[in-house]
Amino acid sequence: MDFFVYDSMSKNKEKLVTVEPGKVGMYTCGPTVYNYAHIGNLRTYVFEDVLKKSLRYTGYDVKHVMNITDVGHLQSDADEGEDKMELGAKRENKTVWEIAKFYEDAFFEDCEKLKIERPNVVCRATEHIQDMINLIKKLEEKGYTYISNGNVYYEIDKFEDYTKLANLSIEELEAGSRVEVDSNKKNPLDFVLWFTNSKFKNQIMQWDSPWGRGFPGWHIECSAMSIKYLGERIDIHCGGIDHIPVHHTNEIAQSEAALGHRWVNYWMHGEFLVLDGGKMSKSKGDFLTLSKIEENGFDALDYRYFCLQSRYRKQLIFSYEALKDAQNSYRKLKSKILSIIHSTKKDESLVESRIEVYRNKFAEQIRDDLNMPNAFTVLSEVIKNNELSNKEKSVLIEEFDKVLSLELMEEFKKDDIEVDEKLIDKLLEERNHARKNKNWSRADEIRDELEHMNIEIIDSKEGTKWKIKNK
């Protein structure tokens, strides 16, 4: 079966045709390690993780490369604002190197909690300065650069179809990037490849180069490192939708100018996670971290489940109420699955043809540009299907969870039970309704679900109560 992805360049859902049959080279823009990742950032990394696991589930061998921006990155994508690494260092009274190490570690701790698999290659910008210099030299040799006030600029007017990814006019791009007047630039959208004379006179992170001692612009690192590790033709490049008008547009301009041909076959972008008041922003300080939602009684996998209930190309509105609904739904799903596992008998049937039907149904949904809501529908069908044995259900759920990564087959943690009173009450209400309608099988099923959550039910004339066992 074919795998389809929505390509931001063509604005269409396209059949995936890879450079090497059966293999996918995938590059994803990583974090700038000057602060914690916010949950909007993490939504994008969850999407990319599901993409990689879906490709693998359907038979592809995936090589995943991700950068770490640990060198000066200005607040604005358009070469303006403060240096993010310097800001972090001043804020916490640490060196920029200490800031980079601390927040890189924090990022991967969040990824581990969210069951986001580490990329095959994690490449730090500071370890690839020479690769960036070499790429800039190639652009210089081909006539795409100019030097002004000591800095090396990329001249966008030399590159045909500069606007092709964003599908905006030059005027629209200028307005969208809110560029300040820079007398050093021939065109306001020209961008810096190498700074030797920035407004930061005492920049700590600097290296020698053919143009003088300085540091690279942000955009050049992704081009240099992706080409180094994935070659001159890349299958899929991912990132957040906010990268389209500047960062990814500039990546395309410099990469294709240097290579002389199309560089990336498919561009995939995750939509924003938004609060009621709008998009989160680290520079404004109004952002939520994974640790913050954990402090409010949620598990990281509650958030992963919340993200997977929506298509990655659709804006997702975050509220604690919505997350609580997702938490209840996730726990209820997991309790049903644990009931299946605990009810499985050793001598139950395991018919491969029955398993294959649902295996293909699940694959069909994830191959359709990661249709995760429909993939969960298939999971629900498996759980409810009385023609499947519990053993067959367990096999399928375990396979699906290789993509979902929700620990569906694992027991609840004790802490999960203690904070989930709302779900327990809802299950008891459903059980009472089932008993009233003499649906004894469903009532017993709910009792089993609660049993596996370590909850004891006490029926009496006064009604039904519950308690946590051994308390």
C-alpha positions as CSV (number, residue, x, y, z in Angstrom):
1,M,0.0,0.0,0.0
2,D,1.1,3.6,-0.7
3,F,2.0,6.1,2.0
4,F,0.6,9.6,1.5
5,V,1.8,12.8,3.1
6,Y,0.7,16.4,2.8
7,D,3.4,18.4,1.1
8,S,3.6,22.0,2.1
9,M,5.3,22.9,-1.1
10,S,2.7,21.4,-3.5
11,K,-0.2,22.1,-1.1
12,N,-1.5,18.6,-1.9
13,K,-1.5,15.2,-0.4
14,E,1.2,13.3,-2.3
15,K,2.2,9.7,-2.6
16,L,5.6,9.1,-0.9
17,V,8.3,8.2,-3.4
18,T,11.6,8.0,-1.7
19,V,15.1,8.5,-3.1
20,E,16.0,4.9,-2.1
21,P,13.2,2.4,-2.3
22,G,12.2,1.2,1.2
23,K,14.3,3.9,2.9
24,V,13.4,7.4,4.2
25,G,15.8,10.2,5.0
26,M,14.1,12.5,7.4
27,Y,15.3,15.8,8.8
28,T,13.5,17.7,11.6
29,C,14.3,21.1,13.0
30,G,15.4,20.7,16.6
31,P,15.3,23.0,19.7
32,T,17.2,26.2,20.4
33,V,18.5,25.3,23.8
34,Y,18.3,28.5,25.7
35,N,15.0,27.7,27.6
36,Y,12.6,24.8,28.2
37,A,10.6,23.5,25.3
38,H,7.0,24.6,25.6
39,I,4.1,22.2,25.0
40,G,3.5,23.8,21.6
41,N,7.0,22.9,20.6
42,L,6.5,19.4,22.0
43,R,3.4,18.9,19.9
44,T,5.5,19.2,16.8
45,Y,8.0,16.7,18.1
46,V,5.2,14.3,19.0
47,F,3.9,14.6,15.4
48,E,7.4,13.9,14.0
49,D,7.7,10.9,16.3
50,V,4.4,9.5,15.1
51,L,5.5,10.1,11.5
52,K,8.7,8.2,12.0
53,K,7.0,5.3,13.8
54,S,4.2,5.1,11.2
55,L,6.8,4.9,8.4
56,R,8.6,2.2,10.2
57,Y,5.3,0.3,11.0
58,T,4.5,0.2,7.3
59,G,7.9,-1.2,6.3
60,Y,10.3,1.7,5.8
61,D,13.8,2.0,7.2
62,V,14.0,5.5,8.6
63,K,17.1,7.6,9.2
64,H,16.2,10.5,11.3
65,V,18.5,13.5,11.8
66,M,17.7,16.5,14.1
67,N,19.8,19.6,14.9
68,I,20.4,21.2,18.2
69,T,20.7,25.0,17.9
70,D,23.3,25.8,20.6
71,V,25.0,28.7,18.8
72,G,23.7,32.4,18.8
73,H,20.2,32.5,17.4
74,L,18.5,35.8,17.3
75,Q,14.9,36.2,18.7
76,S,13.6,37.1,15.2
77,D,14.0,34.7,12.3
78,A,15.0,37.7,10.2
79,D,18.3,38.5,11.9
80,E,17.0,40.9,14.5
81,G,16.4,40.9,18.3
82,E,18.6,39.7,21.1
83,D,20.8,36.6,21.0
84,K,18.8,33.8,22.6
85,M,21.8,32.0,24.0
86,E,23.2,35.2,25.5
87,L,19.8,36.0,27.0
88,G,19.6,32.6,28.7
89,A,23.1,33.0,30.1
90,K,22.3,36.5,31.5
91,R,19.0,35.3,32.9
92,E,20.6,32.4,34.9
93,N,24.1,33.7,35.5
94,K,25.6,30.8,33.6
95,T,27.9,30.5,30.6
96,V,26.3,30.0,27.2
97,W,27.9,26.5,27.1
98,E,26.3,25.6,30.5
99,I,22.9,27.0,29.3
100,A,23.1,24.9,26.1
101,K,24.0,21.7,28.0
102,F,21.3,22.2,30.6
103,Y,18.4,22.9,28.2
104,E,19.5,20.2,25.8
105,D,19.3,17.6,28.6
106,A,15.9,19.1,29.7
107,F,14.6,18.7,26.2
108,F,15.5,15.1,26.0
109,E,14.1,14.4,29.4
110,D,10.8,15.8,28.1
111,C,11.1,13.6,25.0
112,E,11.7,10.5,27.2
113,K,8.6,11.2,29.2
114,L,6.5,11.7,26.0
115,K,8.0,8.5,24.5
116,I,9.5,10.5,21.7
117,E,12.3,8.3,20.3
118,R,15.7,9.9,20.0
119,P,16.8,10.6,16.4
120,N,19.4,8.4,14.8
121,V,21.6,11.5,14.5
122,V,21.5,14.5,16.9
123,C,23.9,17.2,15.5
124,R,24.9,20.3,17.5
125,A,25.5,23.5,15.5
126,T,28.7,24.2,17.5
127,E,30.2,21.0,16.3
128,H,29.6,21.7,12.6
129,I,30.9,25.2,12.1
130,Q,33.4,24.1,9.4
131,D,30.5,22.4,7.5
132,M,28.7,25.7,7.5
133,I,31.7,27.6,6.4
134,N,32.2,25.2,3.5
135,L,28.6,25.6,2.4
136,I,28.9,29.4,2.6
137,K,32.1,29.3,0.5
138,K,30.3,27.2,-2.1
139,L,27.5,29.8,-2.2
140,E,30.1,32.6,-2.5
141,E,31.8,30.8,-5.4
142,K,28.5,30.6,-7.2
143,G,27.7,34.3,-6.8
144,Y,24.8,34.1,-4.3
145,T,26.5,36.2,-1.6
146,Y,27.8,39.7,-0.9
147,I,29.7,41.2,2.0
148,S,28.4,44.3,3.7
149,N,29.7,45.9,6.9
150,G,31.8,42.7,7.4
151,N,28.9,40.3,7.3
152,V,28.2,37.7,4.6
153,Y,24.7,38.0,3.2
154,Y,22.6,35.7,0.9
155,E,21.1,37.7,-2.0
156,I,17.6,36.3,-2.5
157,D,17.2,38.1,-5.8
158,K,19.7,35.7,-7.3
159,F,17.5,32.7,-6.5
160,E,14.5,32.0,-8.7
161,D,11.3,31.1,-6.9
162,Y,12.4,32.3,-3.5
163,T,8.7,32.4,-2.4
164,K,7.7,29.0,-3.6
165,L,7.3,27.3,-0.2
166,A,5.4,30.0,1.5
167,N,3.4,30.8,-1.7
168,L,3.5,34.5,-0.8
169,S,4.7,37.5,-2.6
170,I,7.9,39.3,-1.6
171,E,5.8,42.1,-0.2
172,E,3.7,39.6,1.9
173,L,6.9,38.0,3.2
174,E,8.3,41.3,4.2
175,A,5.2,42.3,6.0
176,G,4.9,38.9,7.7
177,S,8.5,38.9,8.9
178,R,8.2,42.5,10.2
179,V,11.8,43.2,9.1
180,E,13.5,46.3,10.4
181,V,15.3,48.6,8.0
182,D,18.9,47.3,7.6
183,S,21.0,49.6,5.5
184,N,23.5,46.8,5.0
185,K,21.1,44.7,3.0
186,K,20.3,45.1,-0.7
187,N,16.9,43.5,-0.1
188,P,15.1,43.6,3.3
189,L,14.7,39.8,3.0
190,D,18.4,39.1,2.4
191,F,19.7,37.1,5.3
192,V,23.1,36.7,7.1
193,L,25.1,33.6,6.5
194,W,28.0,34.7,8.6
195,F,28.3,37.5,11.2
196,T,31.7,39.2,11.8
197,N,30.2,42.6,12.8
198,S,27.0,42.1,14.7
199,K,25.6,44.4,17.3
200,F,26.9,42.0,19.9
201,K,30.5,43.3,20.2
202,N,31.4,40.8,23.0
203,Q,29.8,37.7,21.5
204,I,31.1,34.7,23.4
205,M,30.5,32.1,20.7
206,Q,32.8,33.0,17.9
207,W,35.0,31.1,15.4
208,D,37.6,31.9,12.8
209,S,36.4,32.0,9.2
210,P,37.6,33.2,5.7
211,W,35.5,36.4,6.4
212,G,36.9,37.1,9.8
213,R,36.1,35.9,13.3
214,G,32.4,35.6,14.0
215,F,29.5,33.2,14.1
216,P,27.0,31.7,11.6
217,G,23.5,32.8,10.9
218,W,20.8,30.5,12.1
219,H,19.5,29.2,8.7
220,I,22.8,27.8,7.4
221,E,23.1,25.2,10.1
222,C,20.1,23.1,9.1
223,S,21.3,23.1,5.4
224,A,24.8,22.2,6.3
225,M,24.0,19.4,8.7
226,S,21.1,17.8,6.8
227,I,23.3,17.6,3.7
228,K,26.2,16.1,5.7
229,Y,24.1,13.3,7.2
230,L,21.4,12.7,4.6
231,G,23.0,13.6,1.3
232,E,22.1,16.1,-1.4
233,R,18.5,14.7,-1.8
234,I,16.3,14.4,1.3
235,D,13.0,12.6,1.4
236,I,11.2,14.5,4.2
237,H,11.9,17.8,6.0
238,C,9.7,18.6,9.0
239,G,9.1,21.5,11.4
240,G,6.5,23.8,12.9
241,I,4.3,25.8,10.5
242,D,5.9,29.0,11.8
243,H,9.2,27.9,10.0
244,I,7.6,28.2,6.6
245,P,7.9,31.9,5.7
246,V,11.5,32.5,6.9
247,H,13.6,29.7,8.1
248,H,12.5,27.0,5.7
249,T,12.3,29.4,2.8
250,N,15.9,30.5,3.5
251,E,17.0,26.9,3.9
252,I,15.6,26.1,0.4
253,A,17.2,29.1,-1.2
254,Q,20.7,28.5,0.1
255,S,20.6,24.6,-0.2
256,E,19.3,24.5,-3.8
257,A,21.6,27.4,-4.8
258,A,24.6,25.4,-3.5
259,L,23.5,22.0,-4.9
260,G,22.0,23.1,-8.2
261,H,18.9,21.0,-7.9
262,R,15.8,20.3,-5.8
263,W,16.9,19.5,-2.3
264,V,13.8,18.2,-0.3
265,N,11.1,16.0,-1.9
266,Y,8.4,16.6,0.8
267,W,7.9,19.3,3.4
268,M,5.7,18.5,6.3
269,H,4.7,21.0,9.0
270,G,2.8,20.7,12.3
271,E,0.2,23.3,13.1
272,F,0.2,25.5,16.2
273,L,-1.0,24.5,19.6
274,V,-2.9,27.6,20.9
275,L,-4.1,28.8,24.2
276,D,-7.4,30.7,24.5
277,G,-5.4,33.9,24.3
278,G,-3.4,32.9,21.2
279,K,0.0,31.2,20.4
280,M,2.5,30.6,23.1
281,S,5.7,32.7,23.0
282,K,8.9,32.1,25.0
283,S,10.1,35.7,24.3
284,K,7.0,37.0,26.0
285,G,7.2,34.5,28.8
286,D,3.7,33.2,28.4
287,F,4.4,29.5,27.8
288,L,3.5,26.2,29.4
289,T,6.1,23.5,29.9
290,L,5.6,19.7,30.4
291,S,6.7,20.1,34.0
292,K,4.0,22.7,34.6
293,I,1.2,20.4,33.4
294,E,2.7,17.6,35.5
295,E,2.5,19.9,38.5
296,N,-1.2,20.2,37.8
297,G,-1.9,16.5,38.1
298,F,-1.3,15.2,34.6
299,D,1.1,12.7,33.2
300,A,3.2,13.3,30.1
301,L,1.3,10.6,28.3
302,D,-2.0,12.3,29.0
303,Y,-0.6,15.2,26.9
304,R,0.7,12.8,24.2
305,Y,-2.8,11.2,24.0
306,F,-4.3,14.8,23.8
307,C,-2.1,15.6,20.8
308,L,-2.9,12.4,19.0
309,Q,-6.7,13.1,19.1
310,S,-6.2,15.7,16.4
311,R,-4.7,15.8,12.9
312,Y,-1.2,17.3,13.0
313,R,-2.2,19.8,10.3
314,K,-5.1,21.2,12.4
315,Q,-4.7,23.9,15.1
316,L,-5.2,22.4,18.5
317,I,-6.7,24.5,21.3
318,F,-5.2,23.8,24.7
319,S,-7.0,24.2,28.0
320,Y,-6.7,22.3,31.2
321,E,-10.4,21.3,30.8
322,A,-9.6,19.7,27.4
323,L,-6.5,18.0,28.8
324,K,-8.6,16.6,31.7
325,D,-11.1,15.2,29.2
326,A,-8.3,13.6,27.3
327,Q,-6.8,12.2,30.5
328,N,-10.1,10.6,31.5
329,S,-10.5,9.1,28.0
330,Y,-7.0,7.8,28.0
331,R,-7.3,6.2,31.4
332,K,-10.7,4.6,30.4
333,L,-9.1,3.2,27.2
334,K,-6.2,1.8,29.1
335,S,-8.4,0.2,31.7
336,K,-10.4,-1.6,29.0
337,I,-7.2,-2.8,27.5
338,L,-5.8,-4.0,30.8
339,S,-9.1,-5.9,31.4
340,I,-8.6,-7.7,28.1
341,I,-5.0,-8.6,29.0
342,H,-5.9,-9.9,32.4
343,S,-8.8,-11.9,30.9
344,T,-6.7,-13.6,28.3
345,K,-6.4,-17.4,28.7
346,K,-3.4,-19.4,27.5
347,D,-5.5,-21.7,25.2
348,E,-7.3,-18.9,23.4
349,S,-7.2,-18.9,19.6
350,L,-4.7,-16.9,17.6
351,V,-5.9,-16.7,13.9
352,E,-3.4,-14.8,11.8
353,S,-6.0,-13.9,9.1
354,R,-8.3,-12.2,11.7
355,I,-5.3,-10.2,13.0
356,E,-4.2,-9.2,9.5
357,V,-7.6,-7.6,8.7
358,Y,-7.1,-5.1,11.5
359,R,-3.4,-4.7,11.0
360,N,-4.2,-3.6,7.5
361,K,-7.0,-1.3,8.7
362,F,-4.7,0.5,11.1
363,A,-1.9,0.8,8.5
364,E,-4.4,2.2,6.0
365,Q,-5.2,5.1,8.4
366,I,-1.6,6.0,9.4
367,R,-0.6,5.8,5.7
368,D,-3.3,8.4,5.0
369,D,-1.1,11.4,6.1
370,L,-1.2,10.2,9.7
371,N,-4.9,10.0,10.2
372,M,-4.6,9.4,14.0
373,P,-8.3,9.9,14.9
374,N,-9.2,7.2,12.5
375,A,-6.4,5.0,13.8
376,F,-7.9,5.3,17.2
377,T,-11.3,4.3,15.7
378,V,-9.6,1.1,14.5
379,L,-8.2,0.5,17.9
380,S,-11.7,0.9,19.4
381,E,-13.1,-1.6,16.9
382,V,-10.5,-4.2,18.0
383,I,-11.4,-3.7,21.6
384,K,-15.2,-4.1,21.0
385,N,-15.1,-6.9,18.4
386,N,-16.5,-10.0,20.1
387,E,-15.3,-12.2,17.2
388,L,-11.6,-11.6,18.1
389,S,-10.1,-13.5,21.0
390,N,-8.5,-11.6,23.8
391,K,-5.2,-13.0,22.7
392,E,-5.7,-11.6,19.2
393,K,-6.7,-8.3,20.6
394,S,-3.6,-8.1,22.7
395,V,-1.4,-8.9,19.7
396,L,-3.0,-6.0,17.7
397,I,-3.0,-3.5,20.6
398,E,0.7,-4.2,21.2
399,E,1.5,-3.6,17.5
400,F,-0.6,-0.4,17.3
401,D,1.2,0.9,20.4
402,K,4.5,0.8,18.5
403,V,3.1,3.9,16.7
404,L,0.9,5.4,19.5
405,S,3.6,4.9,22.2
406,L,1.0,5.3,25.0
407,E,2.1,2.3,27.2
408,L,-1.3,0.7,26.5
409,M,-0.2,-2.7,27.7
410,E,1.4,-1.5,31.0
411,E,-0.3,-1.4,34.4
412,F,-1.4,1.9,35.9
413,K,1.0,3.7,38.2
414,K,-0.3,4.0,41.7
415,D,-0.2,7.8,41.4
416,D,-2.4,7.7,38.3
417,I,-5.2,5.9,40.3
418,E,-5.1,8.4,43.2
419,V,-5.8,11.5,41.0
420,D,-8.4,9.9,38.7
421,E,-11.6,10.1,40.9
422,K,-13.6,11.7,38.1
423,L,-13.0,8.7,35.8
424,I,-13.9,6.2,38.5
425,D,-17.1,8.0,39.2
426,K,-18.0,8.0,35.5
427,L,-17.3,4.2,35.3
428,L,-19.5,3.6,38.3
429,E,-22.3,5.6,36.8
430,E,-22.0,3.6,33.6
431,R,-22.0,0.4,35.7
432,N,-25.1,1.4,37.6
433,H,-26.9,2.2,34.3
434,A,-25.9,-1.2,32.9
435,R,-27.2,-3.1,36.0
436,K,-30.5,-1.1,35.8
437,N,-30.9,-2.3,32.2
438,K,-29.8,-5.9,33.2
439,N,-26.7,-5.6,31.0
440,W,-24.8,-7.9,33.3
441,S,-21.9,-8.5,31.0
442,R,-21.1,-4.8,30.7
443,A,-21.5,-4.3,34.5
444,D,-19.0,-7.2,35.1
445,E,-16.6,-5.7,32.5
446,I,-16.6,-2.4,34.3
447,R,-16.0,-4.1,37.6
448,D,-13.0,-5.8,36.0
449,E,-11.7,-2.5,34.6
450,L,-11.8,-1.0,38.1
451,E,-10.3,-4.1,39.6
452,H,-7.3,-3.6,37.4
453,M,-7.1,0.0,38.4
454,N,-6.8,-1.3,42.0
455,I,-10.3,-0.1,42.9
456,E,-12.6,-2.1,45.1
457,I,-16.4,-1.7,44.5
458,I,-18.7,-1.9,47.5
459,D,-22.4,-2.4,46.7
460,S,-25.0,-1.8,49.4
461,K,-28.6,-0.8,49.9
462,E,-27.4,2.8,50.2
463,G,-25.7,2.7,46.8
464,T,-22.3,1.9,45.3
465,K,-19.1,3.1,46.9
466,W,-15.5,2.5,46.0
467,K,-12.1,2.6,47.7
468,I,-8.5,2.1,46.7
469,K,-7.4,-1.4,47.7
470,N,-5.0,-1.8,50.7
471,K,-6.0,1.6,52.0
